[in-house]
Every structure is written in structure tokens, then in C-alpha cells.
Amino acid sequence: MENRRDTMDEEQQQPQSDESREESALLKLQEAFHQFNQECLDCRREIAAHWQFCAHCGTRLATHCPGCGNPLPPPGAHACPRCGVALPQGSP
């Protein structure tokens, strides 16, 4: 059992392969590009970073309450359950 644990520890300590490093770098680039060029996850059209709703399809983009920062309730809720701030309603 000791030998197996040593082998598992050695495997975890091995450096990443070139392919794994390239994949990690690509994922970081994709994330940076998405932050630079934001798009709606539903209609895939370009959106501004400060939008609460997509102006093209009406999908809610915000994930946190603008008043208290609490995670937002499901779409259709009229107010934040924590602080009571009124939530704008998107078009259906």
C-alpha cells in the first residue's frame, strides 16, 4: 500500500505535458476574448458589459443584484429577496 501511495504522489507532481499547457493557454485566451468581446449566451450577439438584459433578445444577463450583490432569483422575480430592490423585467 505504501508503494502505491508513493507512485500516486509522484504522478501528481509530474509537470504538465506540452499539450496540457497549450490547452490551458488556449482556455485563458478564450476567456480573455470573451471578456473583451462579450456576447449574449442565447442569441450570440454582441452586448455591452454593463447590460442587465440583452437588447437583442431580452435574455437576463445579470447574475447578481445591483443593490446588494446577492445572487439573483430565477427570471420573472420582481424584486431581490434579500434587499428588496426592484428588478427590471426583460421582454419575453
Backbone atoms as SQL, in Angstrom:
CREATE TABLE atoms (id INTEGER PRIMARY KEY, chain TEXT, resi INTEGER, resn TEXT, atom TEXT, x REAL, y REAL, z REAL);
INSERT INTO atoms VALUES
  (1, 'A', 1, 'MET', 'N', 0.833, -1.188, 0.000),
  (2, 'A', 1, 'MET', 'CA', 0.000, 0.000, 0.000),
  (3, 'A', 1, 'MET', 'C', 0.877, 1.250, 0.000),
  (4, 'A', 2, 'GLU', 'N', 1.975, 1.258, 0.767),
  (5, 'A', 2, 'GLU', 'CA', 2.890, 2.395, 0.815),
  (6, 'A', 2, 'GLU', 'C', 3.433, 2.701, -0.578),
  (7, 'A', 3, 'ASN', 'N', 3.851, 1.672, -1.307),
  (8, 'A', 3, 'ASN', 'CA', 4.437, 1.883, -2.631),
  (9, 'A', 3, 'ASN', 'C', 3.433, 2.505, -3.579),
  (10, 'A', 4, 'ARG', 'N', 2.196, 2.081, -3.510),
  (11, 'A', 4, 'ARG', 'CA', 1.164, 2.639, -4.389),
  (12, 'A', 4, 'ARG', 'C', 0.943, 4.120, -4.089),
  (13, 'A', 5, 'ARG', 'N', 0.919, 4.493, -2.822),
  (14, 'A', 5, 'ARG', 'CA', 0.732, 5.893, -2.441),
  (15, 'A', 5, 'ARG', 'C', 1.907, 6.733, -2.968),
  (16, 'A', 6, 'ASP', 'N', 3.127, 6.211, -2.852),
  (17, 'A', 6, 'ASP', 'CA', 4.295, 6.939, -3.366),
  (18, 'A', 6, 'ASP', 'C', 4.174, 7.156, -4.864),
  (19, 'A', 7, 'THR', 'N', 3.736, 6.154, -5.596),
  (20, 'A', 7, 'THR', 'CA', 3.585, 6.251, -7.045),
  (21, 'A', 7, 'THR', 'C', 2.539, 7.297, -7.402),
  (22, 'A', 8, 'MET', 'N', 1.415, 7.329, -6.683),
  (23, 'A', 8, 'MET', 'CA', 0.362, 8.299, -6.969),
  (24, 'A', 8, 'MET', 'C', 0.863, 9.716, -6.695),
  (25, 'A', 9, 'ASP', 'N', 1.636, 9.898, -5.621),
  (26, 'A', 9, 'ASP', 'CA', 2.182, 11.212, -5.309),
  (27, 'A', 9, 'ASP', 'C', 3.140, 11.665, -6.405),
  (28, 'A', 10, 'GLU', 'N', 3.965, 10.744, -6.905),
  (29, 'A', 10, 'GLU', 'CA', 4.908, 11.077, -7.969),
  (30, 'A', 10, 'GLU', 'C', 4.172, 11.473, -9.243),
  (31, 'A', 11, 'GLU', 'N', 3.086, 10.773, -9.561),
  (32, 'A', 11, 'GLU', 'CA', 2.314, 11.086, -10.762),
  (33, 'A', 11, 'GLU', 'C', 1.704, 12.476, -10.666),
  (34, 'A', 12, 'GLN', 'N', 1.229, 12.851, -9.494),
  (35, 'A', 12, 'GLN', 'CA', 0.611, 14.156, -9.325),
  (36, 'A', 12, 'GLN', 'C', 1.635, 15.273, -9.390),
  (37, 'A', 13, 'GLN', 'N', 2.890, 14.992, -9.074),
  (38, 'A', 13, 'GLN', 'CA', 3.923, 16.011, -9.049),
  (39, 'A', 13, 'GLN', 'C', 4.584, 16.202, -10.405),
  (40, 'A', 14, 'GLN', 'N', 4.312, 15.342, -11.394),
  (41, 'A', 14, 'GLN', 'CA', 4.931, 15.474, -12.699),
  (42, 'A', 14, 'GLN', 'C', 4.454, 16.757, -13.369),
  (43, 'A', 15, 'PRO', 'N', 5.359, 17.422, -14.092),
  (44, 'A', 15, 'PRO', 'CA', 4.966, 18.659, -14.771),
  (45, 'A', 15, 'PRO', 'C', 3.937, 18.392, -15.866),
  (46, 'A', 16, 'GLN', 'N', 3.189, 19.446, -16.216),
  (47, 'A', 16, 'GLN', 'CA', 2.179, 19.313, -17.252),
  (48, 'A', 16, 'GLN', 'C', 2.847, 18.989, -18.577),
  (49, 'A', 17, 'SER', 'N', 2.150, 18.228, -19.417),
  (50, 'A', 17, 'SER', 'CA', 2.660, 17.945, -20.745),
  (51, 'A', 17, 'SER', 'C', 2.524, 19.193, -21.604),
  (52, 'A', 18, 'ASP', 'N', 3.213, 19.225, -22.731),
  (53, 'A', 18, 'ASP', 'CA', 3.121, 20.366, -23.648),
  (54, 'A', 18, 'ASP', 'C', 1.684, 20.556, -24.122),
  (55, 'A', 19, 'GLU', 'N', 1.007, 19.460, -24.394),
  (56, 'A', 19, 'GLU', 'CA', -0.389, 19.528, -24.858),
  (57, 'A', 19, 'GLU', 'C', -1.285, 20.126, -23.786),
  (58, 'A', 20, 'SER', 'N', -1.074, 19.729, -22.554),
  (59, 'A', 20, 'SER', 'CA', -1.870, 20.253, -21.450),
  (60, 'A', 20, 'SER', 'C', -1.610, 21.744, -21.255),
  (61, 'A', 21, 'ARG', 'N', -0.368, 22.163, -21.369),
  (62, 'A', 21, 'ARG', 'CA', -0.030, 23.591, -21.251),
  (63, 'A', 21, 'ARG', 'C', -0.659, 24.394, -22.376),
  (64, 'A', 22, 'GLU', 'N', -0.626, 23.857, -23.602),
  (65, 'A', 22, 'GLU', 'CA', -1.228, 24.546, -24.748),
  (66, 'A', 22, 'GLU', 'C', -2.740, 24.680, -24.562),
  (67, 'A', 23, 'GLU', 'N', -3.376, 23.623, -24.070),
  (68, 'A', 23, 'GLU', 'CA', -4.818, 23.655, -23.832),
  (69, 'A', 23, 'GLU', 'C', -5.166, 24.692, -22.765),
  (70, 'A', 24, 'SER', 'N', -4.370, 24.740, -21.711),
  (71, 'A', 24, 'SER', 'CA', -4.591, 25.713, -20.645),
  (72, 'A', 24, 'SER', 'C', -4.419, 27.137, -21.173),
  (73, 'A', 25, 'ALA', 'N', -3.404, 27.366, -21.988),
  (74, 'A', 25, 'ALA', 'CA', -3.172, 28.690, -22.571),
  (75, 'A', 25, 'ALA', 'C', -4.330, 29.076, -23.494),
  (76, 'A', 26, 'LEU', 'N', -4.828, 28.129, -24.261),
  (77, 'A', 26, 'LEU', 'CA', -5.949, 28.395, -25.163),
  (78, 'A', 26, 'LEU', 'C', -7.206, 28.757, -24.378),
  (79, 'A', 27, 'LEU', 'N', -7.466, 28.056, -23.289),
  (80, 'A', 27, 'LEU', 'CA', -8.628, 28.367, -22.457),
  (81, 'A', 27, 'LEU', 'C', -8.517, 29.773, -21.868),
  (82, 'A', 28, 'LYS', 'N', -7.321, 30.166, -21.450),
  (83, 'A', 28, 'LYS', 'CA', -7.119, 31.508, -20.914),
  (84, 'A', 28, 'LYS', 'C', -7.355, 32.565, -21.993),
  (85, 'A', 29, 'LEU', 'N', -6.895, 32.308, -23.208),
  (86, 'A', 29, 'LEU', 'CA', -7.119, 33.243, -24.314),
  (87, 'A', 29, 'LEU', 'C', -8.600, 33.362, -24.647),
  (88, 'A', 30, 'GLN', 'N', -9.313, 32.234, -24.652),
  (89, 'A', 30, 'GLN', 'CA', -10.753, 32.260, -24.926),
  (90, 'A', 30, 'GLN', 'C', -11.482, 33.076, -23.873),
  (91, 'A', 31, 'GLU', 'N', -11.116, 32.921, -22.612),
  (92, 'A', 31, 'GLU', 'CA', -11.750, 33.668, -21.527),
  (93, 'A', 31, 'GLU', 'C', -11.475, 35.169, -21.673),
  (94, 'A', 32, 'ALA', 'N', -10.233, 35.518, -21.998),
  (95, 'A', 32, 'ALA', 'CA', -9.880, 36.927, -22.182),
  (96, 'A', 32, 'ALA', 'C', -10.648, 37.515, -23.367),
  (97, 'A', 33, 'PHE', 'N', -10.772, 36.756, -24.443),
  (98, 'A', 33, 'PHE', 'CA', -11.506, 37.230, -25.618),
  (99, 'A', 33, 'PHE', 'C', -12.978, 37.425, -25.279),
  (100, 'A', 34, 'HIS', 'N', -13.552, 36.481, -24.533),
  (101, 'A', 34, 'HIS', 'CA', -14.962, 36.588, -24.154),
  (102, 'A', 34, 'HIS', 'C', -15.189, 37.819, -23.279),
  (103, 'A', 35, 'GLN', 'N', -14.245, 38.127, -22.394),
  (104, 'A', 35, 'GLN', 'CA', -14.386, 39.310, -21.549),
  (105, 'A', 35, 'GLN', 'C', -14.243, 40.580, -22.386),
  (106, 'A', 36, 'PHE', 'N', -13.408, 40.541, -23.399),
  (107, 'A', 36, 'PHE', 'CA', -13.209, 41.703, -24.256),
  (108, 'A', 36, 'PHE', 'C', -14.403, 41.892, -25.193),
  (109, 'A', 37, 'ASN', 'N', -14.843, 40.827, -25.823),
  (110, 'A', 37, 'ASN', 'CA', -15.991, 40.842, -26.731),
  (111, 'A', 37, 'ASN', 'C', -17.107, 40.026, -26.097),
  (112, 'A', 38, 'GLN', 'N', -17.919, 40.648, -25.302),
  (113, 'A', 38, 'GLN', 'CA', -18.983, 39.911, -24.640),
  (114, 'A', 38, 'GLN', 'C', -20.121, 39.661, -25.619),
  (115, 'A', 39, 'GLU', 'N', -20.757, 38.519, -25.446),
  (116, 'A', 39, 'GLU', 'CA', -21.894, 38.174, -26.288),
  (117, 'A', 39, 'GLU', 'C', -22.968, 37.495, -25.457),
  (118, 'A', 40, 'CYS', 'N', -24.201, 37.645, -25.900),
  (119, 'A', 40, 'CYS', 'CA', -25.338, 37.004, -25.239),
  (120, 'A', 40, 'CYS', 'C', -25.208, 35.496, -25.409),
  (121, 'A', 41, 'LEU', 'N', -25.458, 34.760, -24.352),
  (122, 'A', 41, 'LEU', 'CA', -25.355, 33.306, -24.426),
  (123, 'A', 41, 'LEU', 'C', -26.515, 32.686, -25.188),
  (124, 'A', 42, 'ASP', 'N', -27.621, 33.424, -25.357),
  (125, 'A', 42, 'ASP', 'CA', -28.757, 32.886, -26.101),
  (126, 'A', 42, 'ASP', 'C', -28.673, 33.191, -27.594),
  (127, 'A', 43, 'CYS', 'N', -28.571, 34.489, -27.934),
  (128, 'A', 43, 'CYS', 'CA', -28.609, 34.862, -29.353),
  (129, 'A', 43, 'CYS', 'C', -27.228, 35.057, -29.964),
  (130, 'A', 44, 'ARG', 'N', -26.191, 35.056, -29.141),
  (131, 'A', 44, 'ARG', 'CA', -24.803, 35.172, -29.583),
  (132, 'A', 44, 'ARG', 'C', -24.472, 36.519, -30.225),
  (133, 'A', 45, 'ARG', 'N', -25.279, 37.531, -29.964),
  (134, 'A', 45, 'ARG', 'CA', -24.986, 38.861, -30.492),
  (135, 'A', 45, 'ARG', 'C', -24.183, 39.640, -29.474),
  (136, 'A', 46, 'GLU', 'N', -23.443, 40.633, -29.944),
  (137, 'A', 46, 'GLU', 'CA', -22.572, 41.415, -29.082),
  (138, 'A', 46, 'GLU', 'C', -23.382, 42.231, -28.080),
  (139, 'A', 47, 'ILE', 'N', -22.889, 42.277, -26.844),
  (140, 'A', 47, 'ILE', 'CA', -23.551, 43.029, -25.787),
  (141, 'A', 47, 'ILE', 'C', -22.531, 43.893, -25.062),
  (142, 'A', 48, 'ALA', 'N', -23.002, 44.911, -24.371),
  (143, 'A', 48, 'ALA', 'CA', -22.131, 45.747, -23.545),
  (144, 'A', 48, 'ALA', 'C', -22.002, 45.106, -22.161),
  (145, 'A', 49, 'ALA', 'N', -20.864, 45.300, -21.522),
  (146, 'A', 49, 'ALA', 'CA', -20.582, 44.666, -20.236),
  (147, 'A', 49, 'ALA', 'C', -21.552, 45.084, -19.142),
  (148, 'A', 50, 'HIS', 'N', -22.111, 46.297, -19.215),
  (149, 'A', 50, 'HIS', 'CA', -22.977, 46.795, -18.146),
  (150, 'A', 50, 'HIS', 'C', -24.453, 46.444, -18.342),
  (151, 'A', 51, 'TRP', 'N', -24.810, 45.799, -19.430),
  (152, 'A', 51, 'TRP', 'CA', -26.219, 45.478, -19.702),
  (153, 'A', 51, 'TRP', 'C', -26.755, 44.464, -18.699),
  (154, 'A', 52, 'GLN', 'N', -27.969, 44.703, -18.225),
  (155, 'A', 52, 'GLN', 'CA', -28.655, 43.755, -17.351),
  (156, 'A', 52, 'GLN', 'C', -29.456, 42.745, -18.180),
  (157, 'A', 53, 'PHE', 'N', -29.892, 43.177, -19.376),
  (158, 'A', 53, 'PHE', 'CA', -30.646, 42.334, -20.308),
  (159, 'A', 53, 'PHE', 'C', -30.061, 42.496, -21.698),
  (160, 'A', 54, 'CYS', 'N', -30.169, 41.471, -22.522),
  (161, 'A', 54, 'CYS', 'CA', -29.741, 41.564, -23.914),
  (162, 'A', 54, 'CYS', 'C', -30.749, 42.434, -24.657),
  (163, 'A', 55, 'ALA', 'N', -30.264, 43.474, -25.324),
  (164, 'A', 55, 'ALA', 'CA', -31.140, 44.377, -26.075),
  (165, 'A', 55, 'ALA', 'C', -31.680, 43.713, -27.341),
  (166, 'A', 56, 'HIS', 'N', -31.094, 42.600, -27.738),
  (167, 'A', 56, 'HIS', 'CA', -31.492, 41.935, -28.975),
  (168, 'A', 56, 'HIS', 'C', -32.571, 40.872, -28.756),
  (169, 'A', 57, 'CYS', 'N', -32.451, 40.112, -27.660),
  (170, 'A', 57, 'CYS', 'CA', -33.414, 39.019, -27.448),
  (171, 'A', 57, 'CYS', 'C', -34.120, 39.086, -26.096),
  (172, 'A', 58, 'GLY', 'N', -33.682, 39.976, -25.190),
  (173, 'A', 58, 'GLY', 'CA', -34.347, 40.137, -23.906),
  (174, 'A', 58, 'GLY', 'C', -33.885, 39.206, -22.802),
  (175, 'A', 59, 'THR', 'N', -32.900, 38.378, -23.059),
  (176, 'A', 59, 'THR', 'CA', -32.396, 37.457, -22.044),
  (177, 'A', 59, 'THR', 'C', -31.743, 38.221, -20.895),
  (178, 'A', 60, 'ARG', 'N', -32.046, 37.824, -19.654),
  (179, 'A', 60, 'ARG', 'CA', -31.423, 38.458, -18.491),
  (180, 'A', 60, 'ARG', 'C', -29.956, 38.052, -18.443),
  (181, 'A', 61, 'LEU', 'N', -29.085, 39.047, -18.351),
  (182, 'A', 61, 'LEU', 'CA', -27.643, 38.810, -18.336),
  (183, 'A', 61, 'LEU', 'C', -27.052, 38.904, -16.940),
  (184, 'A', 62, 'ALA', 'N', -27.665, 39.706, -16.087),
  (185, 'A', 62, 'ALA', 'CA', -27.143, 39.909, -14.735),
  (186, 'A', 62, 'ALA', 'C', -27.273, 38.626, -13.924),
  (187, 'A', 63, 'THR', 'N', -26.313, 38.401, -13.040),
  (188, 'A', 63, 'THR', 'CA', -26.360, 37.229, -12.167),
  (189, 'A', 63, 'THR', 'C', -26.423, 37.619, -10.697),
  (190, 'A', 64, 'HIS', 'N', -26.150, 38.907, -10.413),
  (191, 'A', 64, 'HIS', 'CA', -26.172, 39.385, -9.027),
  (192, 'A', 64, 'HIS', 'C', -26.981, 40.671, -8.931),
  (193, 'A', 65, 'CYS', 'N', -27.614, 40.863, -7.803),
  (194, 'A', 65, 'CYS', 'CA', -28.436, 42.038, -7.550),
  (195, 'A', 65, 'CYS', 'C', -27.589, 43.302, -7.639),
  (196, 'A', 66, 'PRO', 'N', -28.069, 44.330, -8.358),
  (197, 'A', 66, 'PRO', 'CA', -27.315, 45.574, -8.427),
  (198, 'A', 66, 'PRO', 'C', -27.331, 46.338, -7.094),
  (199, 'A', 67, 'GLY', 'N', -28.255, 45.998, -6.205),
  (200, 'A', 67, 'GLY', 'CA', -28.352, 46.684, -4.918),
  (201, 'A', 67, 'GLY', 'C', -27.458, 46.104, -3.843),
  (202, 'A', 68, 'CYS', 'N', -27.470, 44.775, -3.686),
  (203, 'A', 68, 'CYS', 'CA', -26.737, 44.168, -2.572),
  (204, 'A', 68, 'CYS', 'C', -25.683, 43.145, -3.011),
  (205, 'A', 69, 'GLY', 'N', -25.688, 42.756, -4.281),
  (206, 'A', 69, 'GLY', 'CA', -24.708, 41.788, -4.751),
  (207, 'A', 69, 'GLY', 'C', -25.096, 40.341, -4.523),
  (208, 'A', 70, 'ASN', 'N', -26.267, 40.115, -3.925),
  (209, 'A', 70, 'ASN', 'CA', -26.763, 38.764, -3.686),
  (210, 'A', 70, 'ASN', 'C', -27.085, 38.098, -5.031),
  (211, 'A', 71, 'PRO', 'N', -26.894, 36.772, -5.170),
  (212, 'A', 71, 'PRO', 'CA', -27.297, 36.125, -6.422),
  (213, 'A', 71, 'PRO', 'C', -28.784, 36.387, -6.703),
  (214, 'A', 72, 'LEU', 'N', -29.089, 36.636, -7.971),
  (215, 'A', 72, 'LEU', 'CA', -30.466, 36.946, -8.344),
  (216, 'A', 72, 'LEU', 'C', -31.357, 35.710, -8.298),
  (217, 'A', 73, 'PRO', 'N', -32.644, 35.910, -8.001),
  (218, 'A', 73, 'PRO', 'CA', -33.601, 34.806, -8.044),
  (219, 'A', 73, 'PRO', 'C', -33.869, 34.439, -9.507),
  (220, 'A', 74, 'PRO', 'N', -34.614, 33.384, -9.768),
  (221, 'A', 74, 'PRO', 'CA', -34.908, 32.986, -11.145),
  (222, 'A', 74, 'PRO', 'C', -35.583, 34.111, -11.935),
  (223, 'A', 75, 'PRO', 'N', -35.422, 34.094, -13.261),
  (224, 'A', 75, 'PRO', 'CA', -36.082, 35.114, -14.091),
  (225, 'A', 75, 'PRO', 'C', -37.577, 35.183, -13.788),
  (226, 'A', 76, 'GLY', 'N', -38.111, 36.396, -13.826),
  (227, 'A', 76, 'GLY', 'CA', -39.520, 36.605, -13.530),
  (228, 'A', 76, 'GLY', 'C', -39.759, 37.191, -12.155),
  (229, 'A', 77, 'ALA', 'N', -38.763, 37.096, -11.271),
  (230, 'A', 77, 'ALA', 'CA', -38.903, 37.684, -9.942),
  (231, 'A', 77, 'ALA', 'C', -38.922, 39.202, -10.079),
  (232, 'A', 78, 'HIS', 'N', -39.750, 39.846, -9.298),
  (233, 'A', 78, 'HIS', 'CA', -39.912, 41.293, -9.401),
  (234, 'A', 78, 'HIS', 'C', -38.985, 42.075, -8.483),
  (235, 'A', 79, 'ALA', 'N', -38.412, 41.414, -7.466),
  (236, 'A', 79, 'ALA', 'CA', -37.540, 42.108, -6.523),
  (237, 'A', 79, 'ALA', 'C', -36.516, 41.130, -5.953),
  (238, 'A', 80, 'CYS', 'N', -35.419, 41.684, -5.480),
  (239, 'A', 80, 'CYS', 'CA', -34.386, 40.884, -4.815),
  (240, 'A', 80, 'CYS', 'C', -34.948, 40.408, -3.474),
  (241, 'A', 81, 'PRO', 'N', -34.856, 39.120, -3.165),
  (242, 'A', 81, 'PRO', 'CA', -35.388, 38.627, -1.894),
  (243, 'A', 81, 'PRO', 'C', -34.579, 39.086, -0.686),
  (244, 'A', 82, 'ARG', 'N', -33.362, 39.554, -0.897),
  (245, 'A', 82, 'ARG', 'CA', -32.528, 39.975, 0.230),
  (246, 'A', 82, 'ARG', 'C', -32.713, 41.451, 0.572),
  (247, 'A', 83, 'CYS', 'N', -32.624, 42.331, -0.460),
  (248, 'A', 83, 'CYS', 'CA', -32.672, 43.772, -0.149),
  (249, 'A', 83, 'CYS', 'C', -33.948, 44.448, -0.655),
  (250, 'A', 84, 'GLY', 'N', -34.730, 43.760, -1.491),
  (251, 'A', 84, 'GLY', 'CA', -35.991, 44.302, -1.959),
  (252, 'A', 84, 'GLY', 'C', -35.909, 45.231, -3.153),
  (253, 'A', 85, 'VAL', 'N', -34.712, 45.443, -3.711),
  (254, 'A', 85, 'VAL', 'CA', -34.602, 46.322, -4.866),
  (255, 'A', 85, 'VAL', 'C', -35.419, 45.747, -6.034),
  (256, 'A', 86, 'ALA', 'N', -36.154, 46.614, -6.717),
  (257, 'A', 86, 'ALA', 'CA', -36.961, 46.188, -7.856),
  (258, 'A', 86, 'ALA', 'C', -36.052, 45.727, -8.993),
  (259, 'A', 87, 'LEU', 'N', -36.386, 44.591, -9.575),
  (260, 'A', 87, 'LEU', 'CA', -35.601, 44.053, -10.687),
  (261, 'A', 87, 'LEU', 'C', -36.311, 44.365, -11.990),
  (262, 'A', 88, 'PRO', 'N', -35.586, 44.925, -12.968),
  (263, 'A', 88, 'PRO', 'CA', -36.208, 45.205, -14.254),
  (264, 'A', 88, 'PRO', 'C', -36.638, 43.916, -14.934),
  (265, 'A', 89, 'GLN', 'N', -37.711, 43.981, -15.663),
  (266, 'A', 89, 'GLN', 'CA', -38.229, 42.813, -16.365),
  (267, 'A', 89, 'GLN', 'C', -37.857, 42.899, -17.834),
  (268, 'A', 90, 'GLY', 'N', -37.265, 41.860, -18.350),
  (269, 'A', 90, 'GLY', 'CA', -36.900, 41.808, -19.766),
  (270, 'A', 90, 'GLY', 'C', -38.106, 41.432, -20.599),
  (271, 'A', 91, 'SER', 'N', -37.985, 41.660, -21.887),
  (272, 'A', 91, 'SER', 'CA', -39.072, 41.254, -22.778),
  (273, 'A', 91, 'SER', 'C', -39.040, 39.765, -22.968),
  (274, 'A', 92, 'PRO', 'N', -40.202, 39.094, -23.066),
  (275, 'A', 92, 'PRO', 'CA', -40.239, 37.639, -23.171),
  (276, 'A', 92, 'PRO', 'C', -39.690, 37.117, -24.463);
